[in-house]
Amino acid sequence: MDLLKIKDPAFLKKMTIPEMEELSAEIRKFLIESTSVTGGHIGPNLGVVELTIALHHSFSSPQDKFIFDVGHQSYVHKILTGRADRFDTLRQHGGLDGFPKRKESPHDVFETGHSSTSLSAAAGMAIARDIKHEDYHVLPIIGDGALTGGMALEALNHIGDMGKEVIVILNDNNMSIAPNVGAMHNMLGKLRTSGKFKRAKKDVERAMKRIPQAGEHIANAAERIKDSIKYLLVQGTFFEEMGFTYLGPVNGHDYQDLITNFEFSKKVKGPTLIHVVTKKGKGYAPAETDTSGAWHGTGPYKIETGDFIKPAIMAPSWSEVISDTILELAKEDERIVAITPAMPVGSKLEKFAATFPDRFFDVGIAEQHAVTLAAGIAADGLKPFLAIYSTFLQRGYDQVIHDVARQNLSVLIGIDRAGLVGGDGETHQGVFDIAFLRSIPNMVIAMPKDENEAYHLIQTAHAFSGPFALRYPRGSGSGVTIEKDKATLPIGSWETLIEPINAVILTFGTTIDMALAAAEELNKRGLGVGVVNARFIKPLDEGLLQTFLERKLAILTVEEAVLAGGFGSSVLEFAEEQGHLDSLIHRIGLPDAFISHGSVDLLLKENGISQDAIERKLLEMLAYFGKLEAN
C-alpha cells in the first residue's frame, strides 16, 4: 500500500487481519526511515502500530473521539488519517507537529503534549456528548507511565463515579521515558501476568450460571465467591473497584485479541478499561532493546546501526553540568538529595542515583508531589535539589507558592529546558517560568551565562536560606573551563561585561552572546553601548540599575522568555517605583503567543530576538536621545 495516498482511515474496516499485518510492517518501515532523518518519538510509535490500526478498524474517527495522552504515540494515527505525505516536515518549522494538533486534522480532537490529561478530557467529552444527546465513543489512549500521574487518577475516580460510557485504552509497555516507578506500576505488572485470573473468572462465571435461582442468599454467596477468587488470584481489581469493566490483559500486537476486545467494549454499559500490553520500539532492534529511554525520542540516526547522528565534538549538556555539580556538592554535604518527576535521563541524574541511591527519588509523573516532597524534605533540615523541566514546573505552581515559598524553605529548583526547546513546540517551550515565578515572595531566580557561572550559582544556592530557582537551557554549554574553587555570589548581583556610556543592554543566559555581538558592532561606530549580565532575574541589582537610571542611559532588556510579566517588566516596574518616569526603557522578548515548533535559531529570529534586532532597536533609542541621526 502507498501510505502517501492514504486520506482517511475508513479503508481499514474492510481489511482482513493478514492485510492489516502487512500494513503494520509497511508503517514500521516508513516510521523508521522518516524519523531517521527528522528525529522524533520513534520508540512509542513503533509500539502502537497494531493498536492504532485496530482502533481505526473497530471505531470510526473522527465521529468516535481518539484522545492520545501526551501524544508521543500519535504518528501512526497521523499516517492513517492522511498525513504521511508530510512526514518529511515532522517537527520542522511550518511542518507536522510532533503531537496531536487540532488545526492539522479533524481526527485530532484534543491537543496534548503533557502527561495524564486524556482521561479528564475524555470525561468532559462524554459529558458534552450526553448533554447533547449524541452517540459516539470516547477513547482516551493512555500509557502506564501517564496513568501514574495524579490528574489521571482524579479523572479515573470521576469517570467511575459518573458511570458514563468511556472506553479507556491503557497502553502498557512497561516503559515510560524512564523506567516507571510506584505502586500503580507494580500493580500493572501483576495484571500483565494474570492469565490465570481470566481463566478462573470464566470458570466461576460458568459455575454461577448453573446455580439454581434458589433465593437471594445463594446469589449473594456466589457473588462473594467470585470476588474472593478475584482477590486471591490478582491484586489488580483496582479498576473494577473504581467502577470500570476491566478487559485484559490484551496482546497489543495480536489483531484478533485487540479487535475481539474492542468490539466487546462497545456493548458494555458504563466505563470500560482495556489493558493492552505492547512492546515499546517493536520491530526495530535498537529501540526494542532500549532500557535507558534513549529511544523514546531521538534526533536523526543511522538505520543500519542505530547510532545517533551528533556533532563530532560537543561540550557537555547543561543538564549534565548542573547534575555533575550537584553530585560534587552532595559528596561534601550529606544533606543534599535529588528529586525528579520521571526525568532522571533527561536531567542527567543517573550518576547521582548510582552514587547515592538512598538520596535519589524519582517520583514518576507527579510534578505537584515532587515539589511538595522537596518542601517536606527541606522542612526537616535537608537540602533538596528538584530537577524539573520549565514546562513541567507549570504543573506544580501552587505547590511552589503554598508549600515552598510561603514557608521560605531551602529548595533548589533546577529549571531545565528553560527557554525555547525547538522541535517539541508549543507544549514544551520553557518560556513562562520567569513570569510565573517572579511574583512569588521569597523566590530567587537566576540564570548563568556559562558553565563556570553555573558552578558558582549552585554554590550560591546551596549557601542560601530560602527557595532558589536556577534556570538553564536545553542543549550543550559553551565548553568553558570550570574553576576549581566555587564562589558564593552576592544575591542579586549583576556583572558588567562592557561598560556603558550612552546605552546598556541588560540580559542573561542564552542571549548574552548576541547582546555582546550587537554592542561590539555598534561600538565600532562610537555609540557607547554596554552589556550587563543580569544573572539574577530576581532580585534585581537595584544599586547598579539605579545608577543607570540616574545617568539617563537608554536601557534595553533582552530575554528568551515571554515579555508579559518577565524580566523587562521588572525593570520597568523598578523605574516607575523609583520615580524615573522619563527613562527610556525598551524590551525584546517573546510575544503574547504560543510559539510553534522549529529550530531555536529560526524561532528566535522569527520572534525578533537576534543581534540585528538588538542593533536596530538601540539605533532607534539612541536616535530618540539625539545621540545619532535616525537611520
N, C-alpha and C positions, 0 to 999 in steps of 0.2 A: 504494500500500500504506500502511496505517495503521501507522507504526512503533511507536506506543504500544501496539499489541496484540501485538507480537512477544513470544513467550515462550521460544522455542527455535530454534536455527539449523537444525534438520533440514529445514525447508521449502526451504532453498536447494538441496538436492540435486536437486529436481525442476525447478528454474528453468532456462530457456533463457538463452543469452547475451544476447539483446535484453532479456529481463526483468531480468537482473542489471544491465545498463547503465542501465535505468530506475530500478532500486533505488539505484544509485550516485548518481544525480542527486538523488533524494529524501533520501538520507543527508547529502549535502553541504549541501543547503539546510537541513536540520534542524540540522546542526552549526554552521553559520554563524549561524543565528537564535538558537540556545540559548546559544552561547558569547559572543555579543554582549551578553548580559545578565549571565551569570555569570563571564565570563572563562574562561581555560583554555588548554590546549596545542592551539590550533587548527591551526597550520601542519603539525605532524607527522601529525595525524589526517586532514586533507584529502588528504595524500599517499598514505595506505594504504587508501583506501576499496576499490578493486578488489582489492588484495592480500588484505585481510581477508575480503571476501566470497568470493573464490576459495578461500582456505584452508578456510573453513567449507563450501564446496561440495564440495571434494575429500576433506576429512578429517572426522572425527566427534568433535567436542568434546562432553563432557569426557573421553570414552574416550581419544582422542588428546590429548596434552598440549601446549597452546599456552603458551609462556613468552615474554612480551614483555619484552625488555631495556629497562631504565629504566622503561618503562610509559607514556611520554608519548603513545604512539600506540595506546592501548588503548580509546579511546572508541567506535570502530566496533564492536569486539568486544563492548563493553558493550551497545550498541544491539541487536546481533544475538543476544545472549543474554538479552534480556528486561528491560533496564533503561532503555529510552528514556523510560518514563513517569516516571522520577525525575531526568531531566536538569536540571530546573529547580532541583534541590538540589545540583548538581555543585560540589564544593569548599566547600559551605556546611556549617556545623556540624550534625552529625547526618545529613548527606546523602551522596550518592555521593562516593566517594573519587576523586581525580584519577588514581590509579594502580590497578593490579590489586589486589584485596582478597579474600582467601580467604573471609572471612565474608560477603561480598556475594553470591557465586555459586560453585557447584561448577565453573564454567567458568574461574574464576581459580585456577589450580592452583599458582601460585607468586607471592609478592608481590615487587614491585620498586619502585624509586624512584631508586636509584643505578645508575650505568652499569656495563656489562661483566660482569654477573653471570649472564646467561641461559645461557651455554654450560656453565658449571660446574654449574648446577642441572640442565641437561639431561643432562649426563654422569651425575650422581647418579641421576636418574630412570631412565635407560637401564640402569644397573647394578641398581637395585631391580627394574625390570621383568624383567630376565633371571634374577635370583636367584629371583624368584617364579614364573618360567615363564609370564609373562603375555604378551599380544600386543597391543601398541598402538604408535602412532607418537609420537615425541618431537620437537617442533618449536620450537626456540628461534628467535625473530624478533629479529634484532639489526641495528642501524643501522651505517652505515660509520663514524660517529664513535665509537660504542661499541666497534667492533672494534679501534680503536687502543689501547684500554686493555690494560695488561699482563695483567690477570686473564683477559681474553678469549683472549689469545694462549696463556697457560698452558693454558687449557681446550681450545683447538684442538689443541694438542700432545698432550694426554692422550687426547682423543676419537680422534684419528687413530691413536695408538699402540694403543688398545684395539680399534679396528675395529668398535665397536658401531654399531648402526643408529640414527643420529641424523640428522634432516633439518634442516640449518641454513638458515634463510631470511635471507639478507643483504639488508636493505632499504637500497639505495644511492641516497640522494637528493643526494649531493654537498654536504650542508649539515647540520652539527650545530647546536648552539645558536649557535655562531660558526663561521666557515669552518674546515673541517678542515685539519689540518696533518700532516706526516710522510710517511715513505716508504710506509706502508701506503695512505694516501690517494692518493699518486701512482700506486701500482701499480693500485689500483682504477680510476683514471682511464684507464689504458691498457686495462684489461679492458673498460671501457664501449665503447670504440671498436674492439673486436677482432672485429667480424663476419667479417673475412677469415679469422681463425683457425678459426671454426666451419666455414666453408665448406671451407677447406683440410683440416681434420681429417677431415671426411666424405669428401673425395676420396681422401685417403690410406687411410682405412679400407676404402673400396670397392676400391682397388687392391690392398690387402693380401689381401682375400678371394679375389682372382684368382691369388695366388701359389700355385703347386702345393706340396703338402706334401713338399718335397724334402729335408727334414732340418732339424736344429736350427739350423744356421748361417744358412740363409735366413730362418727365423723371427726369429732374433735380429737379423739385419740389418734386417729390415722394422721391428721394434720401434724400433731406433735411428734409422731414417729418420723414423718418425712422431714420435719425441721431438725430433729435430733441427728438424723443421719447426715443432713446437710452440714450441720455444725461439726460433726465428728470428722467428716472427710475433707472439709475445706473451710478455711477461715475467711474466705472471700465472699461471704454472704453480705458484705458491706453494702453493695449496690442494691440488693433486694430489700434490705432493711431501710434503705433510703427511698424506696418506693418505685424502683426500676425493675422491669423484667430483664434479667441478665441472660444473654445468649453468648456462649463461648466456652472456652477459647476456640476461635476460628482460625484456621490456617490461612494467613493473608496472602499466600501465593498459590492457593488452590481455588480455581474458579467455581467448581461445584460447591465447595464448602461455603464460599462467600455468597454466591447467588442464592443458595438454599436459605441461608440465614437472613439475607436482605429481603427476600420475598416473604418469609415468615414474619419479619418485623412489621411489615405493612398491615398485618392482620391483628397485631397486638393493640389492645386498648391501654392508653396511658403511656408513660415514658418507658423507653427501651434502651438498654446499653448493650452494644455488640462489641465484644472483646476480641479484637483482631490482632493476631501475633504475626509480625513481619520481621524481615531481616534488613537492617539499615545497610545501604550500599550494595544490595543484592545484584549480582551479575557483573560486578567489576571488582576483581580481587583486592586491589589496594584499599578500596572503600569498604569492602565487605569484611575484611580482617582488621580494620582500624579499631583500636580501643582507646586512642588518645583524644579523639574528637577532631583531628586534623582534617578529616574528610567530610566533616559536617558542612563546612563552607570553605571554598578554596579560591585561589586565583587561578590563572592558566596553569596547565600541567601537560606532561608528555604522556600520551595514552599508553604507549608501549611499556613504560617503566613505572608510571605513577609519580615520577619526580616533578616537584613543583618548579615552575619557571620563575626564578628570582634573580635580581642583580648579583653579579659575582661577588662584589664587596658591599657590605651593608652594615651600618652601625647597629648596635643593639636597639631593640624596640623600646619605646618609652615605658611600656608596661614592665619590661624586663629590668630596666634601670631602676624603676621605683621599687619593684618587688625585691630586687637584689639588695638595695639599700635598707629596706625594712628588715630583711633577713640578717644583714650585718648588725643592725642595731639590736635585733632580737637575741643575737648571740651574747650581747653585752648586758641586756636587760630582760630578765625572765618574765617581766610583767607584760611584754608585748605578745599579743595574739593576733592572728589574721582571720578575717571572715570574708566569704564571698557568696553571693547568691547564684550558684550554678555556673560560675565563670572562672574556675581555677586555671584552665588552659589559657583563655583569652587574657586573663590578668597576670599570667606567668607566675602563679603561686605554687607550682609543682615542687620547686626546690624547698620552699618554706614548709610545705606539707610533709615532704620526705624527712626534713631535718627536725621539725618539731610537730609530729603528728598529734600530740596532745594539746597543742596550742593553735591548731588549724581547724576551721569549721566551715565546711561547705554546706549551707542550709538548704540547697535546692532553689527552685524558682520561687523565692519568698522574700522579696525585697523589703517589705514592711517589717517582717520578722527579723531580717538581718540588721536593720537599723536599730530596732529596739533591743535586740540581743546585744549589740555593741554598747548600747546605753546601760544595760544591766551589768555588763562586764566592767564598764568604766565606773559605775556607781560603787563598785566594791574594790576600787583602787588599782585595777589593771589598766593597760594602755592598748585598747583595740585599734587595729587598722582595718577599715572596711573598704575593700576594693570593689568598686561598682561602676558600671558604665554610666555616663551622664544621662543617657536616655532612659535608663532603668532607675536611676535615683529619683526621677519624677514620681515613681510609684511608691516611694517611701517618704513623700514630702511631709505629711502630717507627723510622722514619727521623728523626722529631723527637728521639726518645731517643738512638738509636745514632749518628746522623750529625751532628746539630746540637748538642744539649745536652751530650752526653758530651764533645765536643771544645770546648765553650764558644765556639761560633762566632757571629759577629755577624750573625745573620739576623733581620730584622724580618718577623714573620708577621702580616699583616693578616687578622684573622679576621672576615670579612664574614658578614652574616646571623647574628650571634650573638644568641641568644635565640629567642623564638617567631617563626615566619615566617608562620603563618596557613594559607592555602589548600592548600599543598603537604603539610601534615600530618606524620605520624609520621616519615617518612624524611628530612625536611628541617628539622625543628626543631633549631635550634642550641643545645641545652641541656646538652650533655655536656662541652664543651671545658674548662670550669674544673676539673671533677672529674678529667679525664684528663690535664690539663697540670700541675695543682697539685703532684702528687707527683714531678715531674721536677726533679732538681737543676739549678741554674744558670738556671732559667727565670724570667723576669719576666713577669707578666700584669697588664695594665692595661685600663681602660675609661673613656672620657671621659664627662662629664656633658653636654657640648655641643660644638659645632664648634670653639669657641675653645680649649677644653681639649684637644681632639684635635690641634689645631695645635701646642700646646706638647708634648704627649706624643710626637708624631712627632719633634720636635726632640730630646726626651729620649732616645728610642730610637736616634736617629742618633748621638748622642754616647756612647751606652752601648756597652761592650765585652762582648758576650755575646748569647744569644738573648732576644728580646723579642717577646711576643705582645700585639698590640693588638686588642681586641675592639670591634666596632661593629655596630649593629643594621641590619636591613632598613628601608627607608623613608627618609623625609626627616628632616633635622635640624630644630632649633627655629628657625633663622633668626637666631641671634645674630650680632653683629658680631665679626669675627675681628681681633684685634690685629695690627698690622703687625710688631711685634718678637716673635720667637719666644723663649720662655724655656725653659731646661732645668730641669725639676723634680727635686728630690731623689728618688732611687729609694725607693719605699716610703712616701712622704709622703702623708698624708690632708689633707683640707680640712674644717674645721668650718664648717658653714653656719648652724646655730643652736646656741648654747652650751647644753650640757645641765646640768640641775640634779638631777633625780631619775632620768631615763632618757635613753637615747640610741639613735637608730636608725642603724645602720651599713649603708649601701647604696651603689650606684654605677649609672652609666649610666641605663637606661630607667626605673628605679624611684625615682629621686631626687624627681621631681615629686610622686608620690603620697605619699612619705615627708614631704616638706615640708608638703603639704596636711594630712596627718594630724596632724603636730606642731603646726601653727598652730591647728588646731581644738581639740586637747587643751590647748594653752597658754592658750586663752581661758578655760579653767577653772582656770588657775594650776597646772598639773601639771608644768611644768618639763621638757618633752621636747626634747632636742636632736637635731640631724641632722648626720651626718658623711658627706661624700663620700669613700668608701673607694676612690678611683680606682685605687689599687694593690691588686689582689687578692692578689698575691704579689710581693714580700714584704709582710707586714702592717706598718702603722705601729706597731711594738711599743711605742715610748715613749708614744704617745697612748693606745693600748689598755691599757697597764699603768696609766696614770693613772685611766682609767675603772674598772678592776677594783679599784684601791685605794680609790676613792671609793664603792665598793659601788653603782654605778649599775645599774639594770635595763638590760640590753643586748638589743636586738632587731636581728637581721640580716635583711635583705630582699634577695633575688636572683631574677632571672628566669632561673633555671637549676636543675638538679636539686640537691636538698638533700644527697643522699648524696655525701659527699666534696667538697662545694662550699665556698664562701667561709665560710658559717656554721660548717661543720665545722672550718675552720682557726681560727676564733675560739675555739671550744670547746677545741680542742687546746691553743692557747696558754694559755688559762686554767688548764687542767689541769697543763701543764708548769710554770707559774709558781706553782703551789700554791694557786690561788684556787678551791678546790673548793666553796666556799659561794656562788659567784657565781650570779646569776640571769640566764641567757642563754637566749633562745628564738630560733627561726629560722622565717622564712617563705620558702618557695620551692616548686619543683615537686616533686611526689611521685615515688615509685619506680614510674613507669608511663610508657608511651609516649603522648604527647599527640597526639590526633587533629587533624583539620583544622577550621578555623573562624576567625573574625576574632580578632586578637590580643587585643583588649579583652575579648571574651567568654571566651576561653580563660584569660586571667589571672584574671578574676573567678571562673570555674568552679573554678579551682585555688587559690583563697584568696589571691591576690596583688592587693590593692586597698587603697584608702585606708580603707575601712570595716574590712577585715580587720586592718590595722595598728592602727587605733584600738582595736578590740576586744581585741586581744592585749595592747596596752600597758595598757589598763584592768585586765585580769586580773593582769598583772605588778605594777602599782603597788598593786593591792588586796592582793596577797600581801605586799608590802613594808609594808603598813599606811599607805600614802600617801593612800588614799581608801577610802571604803566600797565594797565589792564591789557591782557592779550588773550 
